[in-house]
């Protein structure tokens, strides 16, 4: 039997996963006892896996998530008030099917972006389209796009994805163009798509931050009332340079979300702390409270 022409034909049919599996099975001595049905089942399974992996890789490339994060890496053992049931509800992506939004609020460096990227990564794995954008760069880009003809195309991309992540909302005031762009994005997405928004500013301060009362009411009405909310507290993880492990210092390489349940190692905060107090997390100083907004 001529193997190479058949492999070329499988490639022409777009069955590259099946072709690779066939070459591996043909070279293996352990497949001599397999029936034709077993061979076919293995080839089909490999092709399905190959296509699933290609779709995931394409979705992740399009999403451009800022951090490599996964919901499986969330540390539930830390004493920070994280409700496993509620977060599991978010990781199951049922809120995306219901076209709800998610708001992540808290001070800088506490893991808001990490959690947003983790949920975005899970949505990609669930075969949903995701796009990550930083708000401080998004609105200037839209302003430039109006002049070179890209505005309609970029806006279609922002409004068409099943999950849009808007990170670092509230770092600078919105001008008239940014307010109008944000309203158009949320208007097109309301009731049809889901949005994750991260911000250092509490939700009750957003009305003043947006500026124009008319736009502010319209934007908040489309964003907040059908949103889940996660309030993240604790010290900034970017200030942490090292962790004491078994009496020796090692670099802090853990994901950004791991930190909210652990005590900061900033020497200014531990001048009078005893060794026993440094080894215990402080639930009051770092917590994540998950609430459902109605």
Residue pairs with C-beta under 8 A, 6 or more apart in sequence:
3 22
3 23
3 26
6 22
7 19
7 22
7 23
10 16
10 18
10 19
10 22
11 19
15 47
16 50
17 46
17 47
17 48
17 49
17 50
17 51
18 43
18 44
18 46
18 47
18 50
20 46
20 50
21 42
21 43
21 46
21 47
22 43
25 31
25 34
25 39
25 42
25 43
31 39
34 42
55 127
56 124
56 125
59 124
59 127
59 128
59 129
59 130
60 121
60 124
62 129
62 130
62 131
63 120
63 121
63 124
63 129
63 130
63 131
63 132
64 131
64 132
65 117
65 120
65 121
65 130
65 132
65 165
66 113
66 117
66 132
66 134
66 167
67 113
67 114
67 117
67 255
67 256
68 117
68 121
69 114
69 115
69 117
69 118
69 121
69 255
69 256
69 257
70 118
70 121
70 122
71 87
71 91
71 118
71 119
71 121
71 122
73 118
73 255
73 257
73 258
74 82
74 87
74 115
74 118
74 257
75 257
75 258
75 261
76 82
76 84
77 261
78 258
78 260
78 261
78 262
78 281
78 286
79 261
79 281
79 283
80 233
80 234
80 260
80 261
80 281
80 283
80 286
80 287
80 288
81 283
81 287
81 288
81 289
82 261
82 287
82 288
82 290
83 290
86 290
86 292
87 290
89 95
90 102
90 119
90 228
91 119
91 122
93 122
93 123
93 126
93 128
95 102
95 194
95 228
96 123
96 128
96 162
96 163
96 194
99 191
99 192
99 193
99 194
99 226
100 194
100 226
100 227
100 228
101 194
101 195
101 196
101 197
101 223
101 224
101 226
101 227
101 228
102 116
102 119
102 194
102 195
102 196
102 197
102 227
102 228
102 229
102 230
103 196
103 197
103 198
103 199
103 203
103 223
103 224
103 227
103 228
103 229
103 230
103 293
104 112
104 115
104 116
104 196
104 197
104 198
104 199
104 229
104 230
104 232
105 112
105 198
105 199
105 200
105 201
105 202
105 203
105 229
105 230
105 231
105 232
106 112
106 200
106 231
106 232
106 233
106 234
107 200
107 232
107 233
107 234
107 236
108 200
108 236
108 238
109 235
109 236
109 237
109 238
109 239
109 256
110 232
110 233
110 234
110 235
110 236
110 237
110 259
110 260
110 286
111 232
111 237
111 255
111 256
111 257
111 258
111 259
111 260
112 167
112 198
112 199
112 232
113 167
113 168
113 198
113 256
114 255
114 256
114 257
115 230
115 232
115 257
116 132
116 165
116 167
116 196
116 198
117 132
117 165
118 257
119 163
119 196
120 130
120 132
120 163
120 165
120 196
123 130
123 162
123 163
124 130
128 162
128 163
129 160
129 161
129 162
129 163
130 161
130 162
130 163
130 164
130 165
131 157
131 158
131 161
131 163
131 164
131 165
132 165
132 167
133 158
133 164
133 165
133 166
133 167
134 167
134 168
135 166
135 167
135 168
135 169
135 170
135 171
136 168
136 171
136 172
138 166
139 174
139 175
139 177
139 178
139 181
139 182
141 154
142 151
142 154
142 155
142 177
142 178
142 181
143 177
143 178
145 151
145 153
145 154
155 181
155 184
155 185
155 188
158 164
158 185
159 184
159 185
159 188
159 189
159 193
160 193
161 193
162 193
162 194
163 193
163 194
163 195
163 196
164 185
164 189
164 193
164 194
164 195
164 196
165 195
165 196
165 197
165 198
166 195
166 196
166 197
166 198
167 198
168 198
168 199
169 197
169 198
169 199
169 201
170 199
170 200
170 201
170 206
170 209
171 200
173 209
173 211
174 182
174 209
174 210
174 211
176 212
179 210
179 211
179 212
179 215
179 219
180 215
182 219
183 215
183 218
183 219
183 222
186 195
186 219
186 222
186 223
187 218
187 222
189 195
189 222
190 222
195 223
197 223
199 206
201 209
203 224
203 229
206 216
206 220
206 224
207 213
207 216
207 217
207 220
210 216
210 219
210 220
224 293
225 293
225 294
226 293
227 293
228 290
228 291
228 292
228 293
229 290
229 291
229 292
229 293
230 288
230 289
230 290
231 288
231 289
231 290
231 291
232 260
232 288
233 260
233 285
233 286
233 287
233 288
233 289
234 259
234 260
234 261
234 285
234 286
234 287
235 259
235 263
235 264
235 266
235 269
235 285
235 286
236 264
237 252
237 256
237 259
237 260
239 264
239 266
240 252
240 259
240 264
240 265
240 266
241 251
241 252
241 265
242 249
242 250
242 251
242 252
242 265
243 249
243 250
243 252
243 265
244 265
244 278
252 265
259 286
260 286
260 287
260 288
261 281
261 286
262 281
262 286
263 278
263 280
263 281
263 282
263 285
263 286
264 270
265 278
270 278
